[in-house]
Every structure is written in structure tokens, then in C-alpha cells.
Amino acid sequence: MTQLAVDLPELERRSRPVLNLLAYDVIVICSSAGKDSIALLAYVAELIGVQGYRGRVVVLHNHLGTTASGEPVEWQNVAELAREHAAHYGFEFVVRTRPGGDLMEQLLGERRRWPANNARWCTSDQKEGPSMTWITEAVTEFWQQLGVPADRPVEVLYCLGLRGQESAGRAAQPIVQVNERRSSGNRRITRWLPIRDWTITDVWTMIKKSGLRAHAAYTWGMLRLSCSLCVLATAEDLMLAAALRPALAADYLAAEIELGERFTERLSMQEIVTALDAARREDLDDHHGAAEAALALYELVREHLASTPVARGEGVTASGRPRRPWTAQQLTGRATARTSELLSAARRAVTLAARADTSAPILPPLDDATAALLARASR
């Protein structure tokens, strides 16, 4: 196993409690091949070396499948990159896909609604579910290979690269917790978030020191390496991803039309595609076409805003007073401002996409300057 020349006192302080890995029969390190997954892997690998852990270590990647036209839902080469990361340390690598259908199959078949922040079935069904299925299948194998006495459960350490900087919900999650719902009489699964309190600078510093390669999407301008078009992403990331992957955006737009439901409450795929069309036409000096596309975007935005409960005057304000419906002038002002926001994000996306070298999706090992640049860009 490759050892890291890393001084970890400060990161260990941020990762408290530092677990005794020798208490676990198997360590599962979940990896999307994104920056947080890389930092997680490097940190856990260092602790494995320091503590002399000799049990089974598995890097687990959940493959989310393709669209009907064959477009991968994830960024290109992420599974290969996760495999490379595991091989760097000599760890076992496992890829799992949901047996009942991948992400788009489940969306268009079983679910018929997009995932949302309060309904993250994409995570529970496409990631956690297949991971737990693999653990279930492997428990008997653990007993046989590791010689675990039958009178106690197999101890599984389930490592996730969630960070509190990403959201308030993640910041509130405990660093260490037994997953009682997923545990049973023959296995105890401990969920561990060792980098929960790390900063983005901590993450890129660890990646640089580890020598592991990162995905080039970060240098293209993406903040996160989740699904290319993630319902939880910022408008800027969604615009850029759609600009970089227009065929995937077209497939998502077709799904949005089929479902009759907006991609997210705040932003539809139709708005994304239309805004990018306007920005591309501006770039080509097609002023008439750009104006028509911008007007179409404004009409989409205005129609959606007019349909919202707030615009219709439904409910009450934070102070408990009945809401008043927006006037035509208020609706026009808000629609104009929102259209301007989307066009600005689309222009940025078109500019960044034109600069991106998508033929080289994997970066070389980072130097200090690149790591610092990525840390600043990720804020």
C-alpha cells in the first residue's frame, strides 16, 4: 500500500473522533471520484497505514447508468478514476448499479417525479441501497474469510465524504453513528464522516499531498462532481454542465417534457436550454436570434412565477399577515430580474465551455499552485 508523507495533526483535530480502525472487520470507502471522495480516501488510507489495519478495505462506487440515448448520467471516466484511486493504495474496488434500474430508468418508470432536496430518492435508491445490498451479500463472505465468531455481528465501517460546508443539513450530521436501521443481528454498520468539518482548502491540500489525480471538470468551472445535471446543483453548475454536455441536457429536457414536471422548482431544463441558446447566439453575433431566445426565456420565467403560490397571494407572510397577489408590475419586475440572472449564468457557461478541454477528463497530479487555485475557485 502506498504511504503518504502527510502531517495530519490539524486534519485529525478536524476529524475527531479519530476511530480505532482495528475494531472493524471491513472498511467500506464510498467514492464518486469527486474531490471530497478523494480526500476521504487519502485520509482513511493514511490512518489505515498508521494504525496497521490489516482487514478488508473496499472502495465502493455506485454507477448511475445512462439516458435512453446512451449518455452517461455521470461525468465521463469517473468509474475509471475511482478504480485508479483504489489501485493507488492496493484496495479492492467494487462497482454497484441498482438491480431494479438505473437513475433514468427509475425516474421515467417507477418514480415519475424528479428527486428533490426533501425527496432524495436518487441517493437512497441509487447509492445507499445498492451499497447495503453489497454489504448484505458480503457478510457471509466476511465471516468465512475473516474468521469472525458467529456470536457477534460483523463490524462494518461505512465511510462517506460528506462535508458541513456543503449544506446545513450535512453540517448537522454526526461524525460517527451506528446505522441502526441498516444494522442487524449479524452486522453492525457504523457510518463515519471523517471530513465533515474540513474546509475546501483542507480537501485540495490533501488531494495534492496524496498524489491522486482529480477530474478535470473542476478546472472547467464545475464546483461539484456529482451527477452532471444534479437537482441540488447551483444554477451556474447546471448551466455549465448543460453547455459542456448538450446531448445530456437534451435527454433531460425530453424527460422533463414527458413527466410534465419542472427539473427543479427554481429552474427547469427548458429554461436552461433556452438561456444557453440565447447566450450561444449572442456569441455568434446573431442578435435577432439571441433576442428571440431571450424573450422566450422571459416568457417561460414569467409563466412559472405567475403560477407560484406567493405570486397568487396564497398563504401568509412570515409575520402572519395574509399575502397579497403580485401586481402585473411586480411580476414583470421579478421575471425580468430572474431572466437576467439566468442569461448571466448562461453567458458564463458558454464562455467556460468554449475554453474547456474535454478531451482530457483527468488532471495530472496537482502542484501547489493548481491546488490553491482550485480551492479558491470552489469557494
Residue pairs with C-beta under 8 A, 6 or more apart in sequence:
1 45
1 48
1 49
1 89
1 90
1 91
2 45
2 88
2 89
2 90
2 211
3 46
3 49
4 42
4 45
4 46
4 49
4 209
4 210
5 209
6 42
6 46
6 206
6 209
6 210
8 43
8 46
11 43
11 198
11 202
11 206
12 18
14 195
14 197
14 198
14 202
15 43
15 175
15 194
15 195
15 196
15 197
15 198
16 175
17 175
17 176
18 47
18 194
19 47
19 157
19 176
19 192
19 194
20 51
21 27
21 47
21 48
21 51
21 53
21 55
21 157
22 51
22 52
22 53
22 55
23 155
24 55
24 155
24 156
24 157
24 190
25 55
25 56
25 142
25 146
25 148
25 154
25 155
25 156
26 55
26 56
26 57
26 58
26 138
26 142
26 146
26 154
26 155
26 156
26 157
27 44
27 48
27 53
27 55
27 56
27 57
27 58
27 156
27 157
27 159
28 58
28 60
28 131
28 135
28 156
28 157
28 158
28 159
29 40
29 41
29 44
29 57
29 58
29 59
29 60
29 91
29 159
30 37
30 40
30 60
30 61
30 62
30 127
30 131
30 158
30 159
30 160
30 161
31 37
31 38
31 40
31 41
31 59
31 60
31 61
31 82
31 85
31 86
31 161
32 61
32 62
32 74
32 78
32 82
32 161
32 225
32 226
33 61
33 78
33 79
33 81
33 82
33 85
33 215
33 225
34 78
34 161
34 215
34 224
34 225
34 226
35 203
35 204
35 207
35 214
35 218
35 225
35 374
35 378
36 161
36 162
36 163
36 195
36 203
37 82
37 85
37 161
38 85
38 203
38 206
38 207
38 210
38 212
38 214
39 161
39 195
39 198
39 202
39 203
39 204
39 206
39 207
39 210
40 159
40 160
40 161
40 194
40 195
41 59
41 85
41 86
41 89
41 161
41 210
41 212
42 206
42 207
42 209
42 210
42 212
43 194
43 195
43 206
44 159
44 194
45 89
45 91
45 210
47 53
48 57
48 89
55 146
56 92
56 142
56 145
56 146
57 89
57 91
57 92
58 91
58 92
58 93
58 94
59 82
59 85
59 86
59 91
59 92
59 93
59 94
60 94
60 95
60 96
60 131
60 134
61 78
61 79
61 82
61 83
61 93
61 94
61 95
61 96
62 95
62 96
62 97
62 126
62 127
62 130
62 131
63 74
63 79
63 95
63 96
63 97
63 102
64 73
64 74
64 97
64 102
64 103
64 122
64 126
64 227
65 72
65 73
65 97
65 101
65 102
65 103
65 104
65 105
66 72
66 73
66 102
66 104
67 73
67 104
67 248
67 251
67 252
67 255
68 104
68 251
69 247
69 251
71 245
71 247
71 248
71 251
72 228
72 248
73 102
73 103
73 104
73 227
73 228
73 229
73 248
74 227
74 228
75 215
75 217
75 225
75 228
75 361
76 358
76 361
77 215
77 361
77 362
78 215
78 225
79 95
81 213
81 215
81 362
82 93
83 93
83 95
84 212
84 213
85 212
86 92
86 93
87 93
88 210
88 211
88 212
94 134
96 130
96 131
96 133
96 134
97 130
98 106
98 125
98 126
98 129
98 130
99 130
99 133
100 106
100 110
101 109
101 110
102 126
103 122
103 126
103 227
104 251
104 255
106 121
106 125
106 126
107 113
107 114
107 255
107 259
108 255
108 258
108 259
111 121
112 259
113 119
113 259
113 261
114 231
114 256
114 259
114 261
114 262
114 263
114 264
115 121
115 122
115 123
115 231
116 231
116 264
116 265
117 231
117 232
120 232
122 227
122 231
131 158
132 182
132 189
135 156
135 158
135 182
135 187
135 189
136 187
139 154
139 186
139 187
142 148
142 154
143 150
143 154
143 186
146 154
148 154
153 183
153 184
153 185
153 186
153 187
153 188
154 186
154 187
154 188
155 188
155 190
156 187
156 188
156 189
156 190
157 190
157 192
158 179
158 189
158 190
158 191
158 192
159 192
159 193
159 194
160 191
160 192
160 193
161 193
161 195
162 170
162 173
162 193
162 195
162 196
163 170
163 195
163 196
163 197
163 198
163 203
164 170
164 171
164 172
164 196
164 197
165 171
165 198
165 199
165 200
170 196
171 196
173 193
173 196
174 193
175 192
175 193
175 194
175 196
175 197
176 190
176 191
176 192
176 193
177 190
177 191
178 188
178 189
178 190
178 191
179 189
179 190
179 191
182 189
183 189
195 202
195 203
198 206
200 375
200 378
200 379
201 375
203 375
204 366
204 371
204 372
204 374
204 375
204 378
205 371
205 375
207 214
207 366
207 371
208 365
208 366
208 367
208 368
208 370
208 371
211 365
212 365
213 362
213 363
213 364
213 365
214 362
214 363
214 366
214 374
215 225
215 361
215 362
215 363
216 356
216 357
216 358
216 360
216 361
216 362
216 363
217 225
217 244
217 361
218 225
218 363
218 374
218 377
218 378
219 356
219 363
219 374
220 240
220 244
220 352
220 353
220 355
220 356
220 358
221 240
221 348
221 349
221 352
221 356
221 377
222 237
222 240
222 241
223 233
223 234
223 236
223 237
223 377
223 378
224 230
224 233
224 237
226 232
226 233
228 241
228 244
228 245
228 248
229 238
229 241
229 242
229 245
229 248
229 249
229 252
229 263
229 269
230 237
230 238
231 263
231 264
233 241
235 266
235 267
235 341
235 342
235 345
236 345
236 348
236 349
238 267
238 272
239 272
239 275
239 276
239 342
239 345
239 346
239 348
239 349
240 348
240 349
240 352
240 353
241 248
241 249
242 248
242 249
242 269
242 272
242 273
242 276
242 349
243 276
243 346
243 349
243 350
243 352
243 353
244 353
244 356
244 358
246 276
249 269
249 272
249 273
249 276
250 273
252 263
252 269
253 269
253 270
253 273
255 269
256 262
256 263
256 268
256 269
256 270
257 270
262 268
262 269
262 304
263 269
263 272
267 342
268 300
268 304
270 300
271 297
271 300
271 301
271 304
271 342
272 342
272 346
274 293
274 296
274 297
274 300
275 293
275 297
275 342
275 343
275 345
275 346
276 346
276 349
276 350
277 293
278 290
278 293
278 294
278 296
278 297
278 343
278 346
279 290
279 343
279 346
279 347
279 349
279 350
280 350
281 287
281 289
281 290
281 293
282 290
282 347
283 350
283 351
283 354
294 339
294 343
297 339
297 342
297 343
298 335
298 336
298 339
301 335
301 338
301 339
301 342
302 331
302 332
302 335
305 311
305 331
305 334
305 335
305 338
306 312
306 326
306 331
309 315
310 323
310 326
311 325
311 326
311 331
312 325
313 322
313 323
313 324
313 325
313 326
314 323
315 323
316 322
316 323
317 323
326 334
363 370
366 374
